[in-house]
Amino acid sequence: MKRIARSPGQIGAIVHRERRARGLTQAQLGARIGRRQATISKLEKGEPATQLSTLFDVLAALDLEFVIGARSSASRTDLENLF
């Protein structure tokens, strides 16, 4: 299923939802990628200082991919309703 994210907070919400759907704790996901639980927590909260390498490691561990495309004409409210 394709999900659209336009902010760190929206990316964090997607990661949180996918992690929970797979029955993983933040600590378990962190262990899979060699990062601390606190790092996963910061990513899920949308803290902007998360390194791209951490994001890509998390996405790979959750069997997700990052896709870039042209912005749709959806409004901010429409996007927020997805979360």
Biopython code that builds the backbone (N, CA, C, O; Angstrom):
import numpy as np
from Bio.PDB.StructureBuilder import StructureBuilder

atoms = [
    (1, "MET", "N", (0.836, -1.180, 0.000)),
    (1, "MET", "CA", (0.000, 0.000, 0.000)),
    (1, "MET", "C", (0.884, 1.247, 0.000)),
    (1, "MET", "O", (1.819, 1.345, 0.795)),
    (2, "LYS", "N", (0.599, 2.172, -0.863)),
    (2, "LYS", "CA", (1.361, 3.414, -0.982)),
    (2, "LYS", "C", (0.895, 4.422, 0.068)),
    (2, "LYS", "O", (-0.303, 4.657, 0.233)),
    (3, "ARG", "N", (1.854, 5.008, 0.769)),
    (3, "ARG", "CA", (1.545, 6.049, 1.746)),
    (3, "ARG", "C", (2.325, 7.294, 1.377)),
    (3, "ARG", "O", (3.466, 7.215, 0.921)),
    (4, "ILE", "N", (1.708, 8.432, 1.575)),
    (4, "ILE", "CA", (2.339, 9.705, 1.239)),
    (4, "ILE", "C", (2.752, 10.402, 2.533)),
    (4, "ILE", "O", (1.979, 10.473, 3.488)),
    (5, "ALA", "N", (3.976, 10.910, 2.547)),
    (5, "ALA", "CA", (4.463, 11.666, 3.700)),
    (5, "ALA", "C", (5.150, 12.921, 3.191)),
    (5, "ALA", "O", (5.924, 12.881, 2.235)),
    (6, "ARG", "N", (4.857, 14.026, 3.840)),
    (6, "ARG", "CA", (5.453, 15.314, 3.474)),
    (6, "ARG", "C", (6.176, 15.979, 4.632)),
    (6, "ARG", "O", (6.593, 17.133, 4.532)),
    (7, "SER", "N", (6.322, 15.257, 5.721)),
    (7, "SER", "CA", (7.012, 15.839, 6.878)),
    (7, "SER", "C", (7.665, 14.717, 7.682)),
    (7, "SER", "O", (7.284, 13.553, 7.554)),
    (8, "PRO", "N", (8.645, 15.066, 8.506)),
    (8, "PRO", "CA", (9.256, 14.053, 9.368)),
    (8, "PRO", "C", (8.229, 13.373, 10.284)),
    (8, "PRO", "O", (8.328, 12.176, 10.554)),
    (9, "GLY", "N", (7.252, 14.140, 10.753)),
    (9, "GLY", "CA", (6.219, 13.565, 11.615)),
    (9, "GLY", "C", (5.383, 12.518, 10.906)),
    (9, "GLY", "O", (5.026, 11.498, 11.495)),
    (10, "GLN", "N", (5.070, 12.767, 9.647)),
    (10, "GLN", "CA", (4.293, 11.796, 8.881)),
    (10, "GLN", "C", (5.113, 10.544, 8.590)),
    (10, "GLN", "O", (4.579, 9.436, 8.631)),
    (11, "ILE", "N", (6.393, 10.702, 8.300)),
    (11, "ILE", "CA", (7.260, 9.537, 8.109)),
    (11, "ILE", "C", (7.327, 8.736, 9.407)),
    (11, "ILE", "O", (7.241, 7.508, 9.387)),
    (12, "GLY", "N", (7.480, 9.425, 10.523)),
    (12, "GLY", "CA", (7.528, 8.748, 11.816)),
    (12, "GLY", "C", (6.262, 7.968, 12.111)),
    (12, "GLY", "O", (6.318, 6.859, 12.642)),
    (13, "ALA", "N", (5.112, 8.549, 11.764)),
    (13, "ALA", "CA", (3.835, 7.860, 11.991)),
    (13, "ALA", "C", (3.738, 6.594, 11.152)),
    (13, "ALA", "O", (3.224, 5.578, 11.620)),
    (14, "ILE", "N", (4.221, 6.646, 9.927)),
    (14, "ILE", "CA", (4.217, 5.464, 9.061)),
    (14, "ILE", "C", (5.120, 4.385, 9.643)),
    (14, "ILE", "O", (4.731, 3.219, 9.711)),
    (15, "VAL", "N", (6.315, 4.765, 10.060)),
    (15, "VAL", "CA", (7.253, 3.800, 10.644)),
    (15, "VAL", "C", (6.636, 3.175, 11.899)),
    (15, "VAL", "O", (6.706, 1.960, 12.090)),
    (16, "HIS", "N", (6.041, 3.999, 12.741)),
    (16, "HIS", "CA", (5.404, 3.509, 13.968)),
    (16, "HIS", "C", (4.324, 2.481, 13.646)),
    (16, "HIS", "O", (4.290, 1.401, 14.235)),
    (17, "ARG", "N", (3.453, 2.820, 12.721)),
    (17, "ARG", "CA", (2.350, 1.927, 12.349)),
    (17, "ARG", "C", (2.879, 0.609, 11.789)),
    (17, "ARG", "O", (2.384, -0.461, 12.143)),
    (18, "GLU", "N", (3.870, 0.683, 10.928)),
    (18, "GLU", "CA", (4.421, -0.528, 10.305)),
    (18, "GLU", "C", (5.162, -1.395, 11.323)),
    (18, "GLU", "O", (5.078, -2.622, 11.271)),
    (19, "ARG", "N", (5.878, -0.767, 12.238)),
    (19, "ARG", "CA", (6.573, -1.524, 13.281)),
    (19, "ARG", "C", (5.582, -2.274, 14.151)),
    (19, "ARG", "O", (5.759, -3.457, 14.440)),
    (20, "ARG", "N", (4.539, -1.573, 14.563)),
    (20, "ARG", "CA", (3.513, -2.204, 15.404)),
    (20, "ARG", "C", (2.789, -3.317, 14.659)),
    (20, "ARG", "O", (2.478, -4.351, 15.250)),
    (21, "ALA", "N", (2.518, -3.125, 13.373)),
    (21, "ALA", "CA", (1.841, -4.146, 12.570)),
    (21, "ALA", "C", (2.665, -5.427, 12.491)),
    (21, "ALA", "O", (2.115, -6.513, 12.314)),
    (22, "ARG", "N", (3.975, -5.298, 12.622)),
    (22, "ARG", "CA", (4.859, -6.458, 12.572)),
    (22, "ARG", "C", (5.150, -7.032, 13.957)),
    (22, "ARG", "O", (5.929, -7.974, 14.101)),
    (23, "GLY", "N", (4.510, -6.450, 14.975)),
    (23, "GLY", "CA", (4.656, -6.951, 16.335)),
    (23, "GLY", "C", (6.020, -6.717, 16.954)),
    (23, "GLY", "O", (6.463, -7.482, 17.810)),
    (24, "LEU", "N", (6.687, -5.652, 16.517)),
    (24, "LEU", "CA", (8.021, -5.337, 17.029)),
    (24, "LEU", "C", (7.969, -4.189, 18.025)),
    (24, "LEU", "O", (7.183, -3.254, 17.871)),
    (25, "THR", "N", (8.808, -4.270, 19.043)),
    (25, "THR", "CA", (8.997, -3.126, 19.929)),
    (25, "THR", "C", (10.052, -2.218, 19.298)),
    (25, "THR", "O", (10.747, -2.608, 18.360)),
    (26, "GLN", "N", (10.154, -1.017, 19.824)),
    (26, "GLN", "CA", (11.211, -0.120, 19.346)),
    (26, "GLN", "C", (12.583, -0.736, 19.604)),
    (26, "GLN", "O", (13.482, -0.625, 18.771)),
    (27, "ALA", "N", (12.743, -1.380, 20.748)),
    (27, "ALA", "CA", (14.029, -1.999, 21.078)),
    (27, "ALA", "C", (14.365, -3.133, 20.110)),
    (27, "ALA", "O", (15.518, -3.280, 19.703)),
    (28, "GLN", "N", (13.375, -3.927, 19.744)),
    (28, "GLN", "CA", (13.609, -5.026, 18.803)),
    (28, "GLN", "C", (13.998, -4.501, 17.430)),
    (28, "GLN", "O", (14.914, -5.024, 16.795)),
    (29, "LEU", "N", (13.297, -3.461, 16.971)),
    (29, "LEU", "CA", (13.634, -2.878, 15.677)),
    (29, "LEU", "C", (15.026, -2.270, 15.728)),
    (29, "LEU", "O", (15.814, -2.434, 14.797)),
    (30, "GLY", "N", (15.329, -1.573, 16.808)),
    (30, "GLY", "CA", (16.657, -0.997, 16.970)),
    (30, "GLY", "C", (17.746, -2.056, 16.935)),
    (30, "GLY", "O", (18.795, -1.857, 16.321)),
    (31, "ALA", "N", (17.500, -3.175, 17.589)),
    (31, "ALA", "CA", (18.484, -4.265, 17.605)),
    (31, "ALA", "C", (18.712, -4.818, 16.201)),
    (31, "ALA", "O", (19.831, -5.198, 15.858)),
    (32, "ARG", "N", (17.674, -4.863, 15.400)),
    (32, "ARG", "CA", (17.811, -5.373, 14.026)),
    (32, "ARG", "C", (18.749, -4.525, 13.181)),
    (32, "ARG", "O", (19.403, -5.026, 12.267)),
    (33, "ILE", "N", (18.808, -3.242, 13.495)),
    (33, "ILE", "CA", (19.628, -2.355, 12.671)),
    (33, "ILE", "C", (20.845, -1.804, 13.417)),
    (33, "ILE", "O", (21.568, -0.953, 12.897)),
    (34, "GLY", "N", (21.062, -2.288, 14.620)),
    (34, "GLY", "CA", (22.218, -1.846, 15.392)),
    (34, "GLY", "C", (22.100, -0.446, 15.942)),
    (34, "GLY", "O", (23.102, 0.257, 16.075)),
    (35, "ARG", "N", (20.889, -0.031, 16.264)),
    (35, "ARG", "CA", (20.659, 1.299, 16.855)),
    (35, "ARG", "C", (19.933, 1.135, 18.190)),
    (35, "ARG", "O", (19.333, 0.096, 18.461)),
    (36, "ARG", "N", (19.998, 2.160, 19.001)),
    (36, "ARG", "CA", (19.332, 2.149, 20.306)),
    (36, "ARG", "C", (17.828, 2.370, 20.155)),
    (36, "ARG", "O", (17.366, 2.923, 19.156)),
    (37, "GLN", "N", (17.082, 1.934, 21.153)),
    (37, "GLN", "CA", (15.629, 2.156, 21.179)),
    (37, "GLN", "C", (15.314, 3.641, 21.099)),
    (37, "GLN", "O", (14.350, 4.037, 20.443)),
    (38, "ALA", "N", (16.109, 4.458, 21.755)),
    (38, "ALA", "CA", (15.884, 5.906, 21.758)),
    (38, "ALA", "C", (15.951, 6.485, 20.344)),
    (38, "ALA", "O", (15.241, 7.440, 20.029)),
    (39, "THR", "N", (16.793, 5.913, 19.502)),
    (39, "THR", "CA", (16.902, 6.378, 18.115)),
    (39, "THR", "C", (15.617, 6.092, 17.350)),
    (39, "THR", "O", (15.154, 6.928, 16.573)),
    (40, "ILE", "N", (15.039, 4.911, 17.569)),
    (40, "ILE", "CA", (13.783, 4.550, 16.919)),
    (40, "ILE", "C", (12.667, 5.465, 17.421)),
    (40, "ILE", "O", (11.826, 5.916, 16.643)),
    (41, "SER", "N", (12.668, 5.732, 18.714)),
    (41, "SER", "CA", (11.666, 6.625, 19.296)),
    (41, "SER", "C", (11.732, 8.016, 18.668)),
    (41, "SER", "O", (10.699, 8.594, 18.331)),
    (42, "LYS", "N", (12.925, 8.547, 18.513)),
    (42, "LYS", "CA", (13.094, 9.874, 17.908)),
    (42, "LYS", "C", (12.599, 9.892, 16.465)),
    (42, "LYS", "O", (11.958, 10.851, 16.035)),
    (43, "LEU", "N", (12.897, 8.834, 15.724)),
    (43, "LEU", "CA", (12.429, 8.745, 14.339)),
    (43, "LEU", "C", (10.905, 8.737, 14.301)),
    (43, "LEU", "O", (10.296, 9.460, 13.514)),
    (44, "GLU", "N", (10.291, 7.916, 15.153)),
    (44, "GLU", "CA", (8.830, 7.819, 15.161)),
    (44, "GLU", "C", (8.165, 9.108, 15.616)),
    (44, "GLU", "O", (7.024, 9.373, 15.237)),
    (45, "LYS", "N", (8.844, 9.910, 16.411)),
    (45, "LYS", "CA", (8.304, 11.204, 16.848)),
    (45, "LYS", "C", (8.487, 12.280, 15.783)),
    (45, "LYS", "O", (7.974, 13.392, 15.916)),
    (46, "GLY", "N", (9.222, 11.941, 14.723)),
    (46, "GLY", "CA", (9.432, 12.905, 13.653)),
    (46, "GLY", "C", (10.495, 13.933, 13.942)),
    (46, "GLY", "O", (10.491, 15.011, 13.348)),
    (47, "GLU", "N", (11.407, 13.622, 14.844)),
    (47, "GLU", "CA", (12.474, 14.572, 15.141)),
    (47, "GLU", "C", (13.342, 14.737, 13.898)),
    (47, "GLU", "O", (13.824, 13.748, 13.346)),
    (48, "PRO", "N", (13.546, 15.967, 13.454)),
    (48, "PRO", "CA", (14.205, 16.222, 12.177)),
    (48, "PRO", "C", (15.694, 15.877, 12.111)),
    (48, "PRO", "O", (16.267, 15.886, 11.022)),
    (49, "ALA", "N", (16.326, 15.578, 13.221)),
    (49, "ALA", "CA", (17.768, 15.307, 13.195)),
    (49, "ALA", "C", (18.103, 13.854, 12.856)),
    (49, "ALA", "O", (19.275, 13.479, 12.869)),
    (50, "THR", "N", (17.106, 13.036, 12.558)),
    (50, "THR", "CA", (17.367, 11.635, 12.219)),
    (50, "THR", "C", (18.203, 11.559, 10.946)),
    (50, "THR", "O", (17.906, 12.231, 9.958)),
    (51, "GLN", "N", (19.237, 10.747, 10.975)),
    (51, "GLN", "CA", (20.092, 10.584, 9.804)),
    (51, "GLN", "C", (19.365, 9.764, 8.741)),
    (51, "GLN", "O", (18.601, 8.850, 9.052)),
    (52, "LEU", "N", (19.617, 10.105, 7.500)),
    (52, "LEU", "CA", (19.009, 9.355, 6.407)),
    (52, "LEU", "C", (19.412, 7.888, 6.437)),
    (52, "LEU", "O", (18.602, 7.020, 6.109)),
    (53, "SER", "N", (20.635, 7.600, 6.820)),
    (53, "SER", "CA", (21.072, 6.201, 6.877)),
    (53, "SER", "C", (20.234, 5.418, 7.884)),
    (53, "SER", "O", (19.926, 4.248, 7.654)),
    (54, "THR", "N", (19.864, 6.046, 8.991)),
    (54, "THR", "CA", (19.013, 5.384, 9.978)),
    (54, "THR", "C", (17.631, 5.129, 9.391)),
    (54, "THR", "O", (17.080, 4.039, 9.545)),
    (55, "LEU", "N", (17.073, 6.127, 8.721)),
    (55, "LEU", "CA", (15.762, 5.957, 8.098)),
    (55, "LEU", "C", (15.786, 4.804, 7.104)),
    (55, "LEU", "O", (14.891, 3.960, 7.114)),
    (56, "PHE", "N", (16.792, 4.761, 6.253)),
    (56, "PHE", "CA", (16.859, 3.700, 5.249)),
    (56, "PHE", "C", (17.073, 2.336, 5.887)),
    (56, "PHE", "O", (16.535, 1.342, 5.398)),
    (57, "ASP", "N", (17.843, 2.263, 6.964)),
    (57, "ASP", "CA", (18.025, 0.998, 7.670)),
    (57, "ASP", "C", (16.696, 0.519, 8.268)),
    (57, "ASP", "O", (16.364, -0.663, 8.189)),
    (58, "VAL", "N", (15.948, 1.437, 8.859)),
    (58, "VAL", "CA", (14.645, 1.092, 9.435)),
    (58, "VAL", "C", (13.694, 0.623, 8.346)),
    (58, "VAL", "O", (13.021, -0.396, 8.502)),
    (59, "LEU", "N", (13.635, 1.361, 7.243)),
    (59, "LEU", "CA", (12.742, 0.964, 6.149)),
    (59, "LEU", "C", (13.100, -0.425, 5.627)),
    (59, "LEU", "O", (12.209, -1.232, 5.362)),
    (60, "ALA", "N", (14.372, -0.710, 5.478)),
    (60, "ALA", "CA", (14.797, -2.035, 5.006)),
    (60, "ALA", "C", (14.407, -3.116, 6.013)),
    (60, "ALA", "O", (13.952, -4.190, 5.619)),
    (61, "ALA", "N", (14.579, -2.843, 7.306)),
    (61, "ALA", "CA", (14.232, -3.821, 8.339)),
    (61, "ALA", "C", (12.733, -4.108, 8.367)),
    (61, "ALA", "O", (12.313, -5.198, 8.756)),
    (62, "LEU", "N", (11.926, -3.127, 7.951)),
    (62, "LEU", "CA", (10.479, -3.298, 7.906)),
    (62, "LEU", "C", (9.997, -3.728, 6.518)),
    (62, "LEU", "O", (8.794, -3.816, 6.274)),
    (63, "ASP", "N", (10.936, -3.993, 5.619)),
    (63, "ASP", "CA", (10.631, -4.397, 4.247)),
    (63, "ASP", "C", (9.800, -3.333, 3.522)),
    (63, "ASP", "O", (8.830, -3.641, 2.829)),
    (64, "LEU", "N", (10.211, -2.072, 3.703)),
    (64, "LEU", "CA", (9.570, -0.924, 3.051)),
    (64, "LEU", "C", (10.595, -0.245, 2.152)),
    (64, "LEU", "O", (11.797, -0.470, 2.292)),
    (65, "GLU", "N", (10.125, 0.576, 1.242)),
    (65, "GLU", "CA", (11.030, 1.344, 0.395)),
    (65, "GLU", "C", (10.610, 2.801, 0.354)),
    (65, "GLU", "O", (9.463, 3.145, 0.640)),
    (66, "PHE", "N", (11.546, 3.635, -0.002)),
    (66, "PHE", "CA", (11.356, 5.077, -0.092)),
    (66, "PHE", "C", (11.210, 5.425, -1.568)),
    (66, "PHE", "O", (12.097, 5.119, -2.365)),
    (67, "VAL", "N", (10.108, 6.058, -1.940)),
    (67, "VAL", "CA", (9.849, 6.401, -3.331)),
    (67, "VAL", "C", (9.621, 7.908, -3.407)),
    (67, "VAL", "O", (8.891, 8.474, -2.593)),
    (68, "ILE", "N", (10.244, 8.548, -4.379)),
    (68, "ILE", "CA", (10.068, 9.988, -4.563)),
    (68, "ILE", "C", (9.268, 10.210, -5.844)),
    (68, "ILE", "O", (9.549, 9.602, -6.877)),
    (69, "GLY", "N", (8.272, 11.086, -5.764)),
    (69, "GLY", "CA", (7.452, 11.397, -6.924)),
    (69, "GLY", "C", (6.988, 12.835, -6.866)),
    (69, "GLY", "O", (7.225, 13.544, -5.888)),
    (70, "ALA", "N", (6.332, 13.250, -7.912)),
    (70, "ALA", "CA", (5.786, 14.609, -7.967)),
    (70, "ALA", "C", (4.692, 14.750, -6.914)),
    (70, "ALA", "O", (3.953, 13.806, -6.635)),
    (71, "ARG", "N", (4.603, 15.927, -6.342)),
    (71, "ARG", "CA", (3.566, 16.190, -5.350)),
    (71, "ARG", "C", (2.188, 16.087, -5.972)),
    (71, "ARG", "O", (1.948, 16.543, -7.090)),
    (72, "SER", "N", (1.291, 15.475, -5.214)),
    (72, "SER", "CA", (-0.103, 15.420, -5.658)),
    (72, "SER", "C", (-0.783, 16.719, -5.245)),
    (72, "SER", "O", (-0.193, 17.551, -4.555)),
    (73, "SER", "N", (-2.008, 16.879, -5.668)),
    (73, "SER", "CA", (-2.734, 18.102, -5.324)),
    (73, "SER", "C", (-3.549, 17.940, -4.047)),
    (73, "SER", "O", (-4.401, 18.780, -3.756)),
    (74, "ALA", "N", (-3.310, 16.886, -3.283)),
    (74, "ALA", "CA", (-4.034, 16.676, -2.035)),
    (74, "ALA", "C", (-3.725, 17.811, -1.059)),
    (74, "ALA", "O", (-2.598, 18.300, -0.984)),
    (75, "SER", "N", (-4.739, 18.208, -0.325)),
    (75, "SER", "CA", (-4.541, 19.277, 0.654)),
    (75, "SER", "C", (-3.868, 18.719, 1.904)),
    (75, "SER", "O", (-3.811, 17.506, 2.105)),
    (76, "ARG", "N", (-3.370, 19.606, 2.725)),
    (76, "ARG", "CA", (-2.728, 19.187, 3.972)),
    (76, "ARG", "C", (-3.718, 18.419, 4.846)),
    (76, "ARG", "O", (-3.344, 17.430, 5.476)),
    (77, "THR", "N", (-4.973, 18.863, 4.892)),
    (77, "THR", "CA", (-5.998, 18.177, 5.681)),
    (77, "THR", "C", (-6.222, 16.769, 5.167)),
    (77, "THR", "O", (-6.354, 15.838, 5.961)),
    (78, "ASP", "N", (-6.266, 16.594, 3.844)),
    (78, "ASP", "CA", (-6.445, 15.257, 3.275)),
    (78, "ASP", "C", (-5.307, 14.347, 3.717)),
    (78, "ASP", "O", (-5.541, 13.197, 4.089)),
    (79, "LEU", "N", (-4.082, 14.852, 3.677)),
    (79, "LEU", "CA", (-2.926, 14.056, 4.074)),
    (79, "LEU", "C", (-2.952, 13.729, 5.568)),
    (79, "LEU", "O", (-2.638, 12.607, 5.964)),
    (80, "GLU", "N", (-3.323, 14.696, 6.386)),
    (80, "GLU", "CA", (-3.363, 14.468, 7.830)),
    (80, "GLU", "C", (-4.416, 13.437, 8.190)),
    (80, "GLU", "O", (-4.260, 12.715, 9.175)),
    (81, "ASN", "N", (-5.480, 13.353, 7.415)),
    (81, "ASN", "CA", (-6.513, 12.361, 7.672)),
    (81, "ASN", "C", (-6.038, 10.945, 7.407)),
    (81, "ASN", "O", (-6.653, 9.994, 7.889)),
    (82, "LEU", "N", (-4.957, 10.778, 6.651)),
    (82, "LEU", "CA", (-4.395, 9.452, 6.417)),
    (82, "LEU", "C", (-3.753, 8.903, 7.678)),
    (82, "LEU", "O", (-3.588, 7.691, 7.813)),
    (83, "PHE", "N", (-3.389, 9.782, 8.605)),
    (83, "PHE", "CA", (-2.689, 9.374, 9.815)),
    (83, "PHE", "C", (-3.653, 9.425, 10.955)),
    (83, "PHE", "O", (-3.285, 9.119, 12.089)),
]
sb = StructureBuilder()
sb.init_structure("model")
sb.init_model(0)
sb.init_chain("A")
sb.init_seg("    ")
for serial, (resi, resn, name, xyz) in enumerate(atoms, 1):
    if name == "N":
        sb.init_residue(resn, " ", resi, " ")
    sb.init_atom(name, np.array(xyz, "f"), 0.0, 1.0, " ", f" {name:<3s}", serial, name[0])
structure = sb.get_structure()
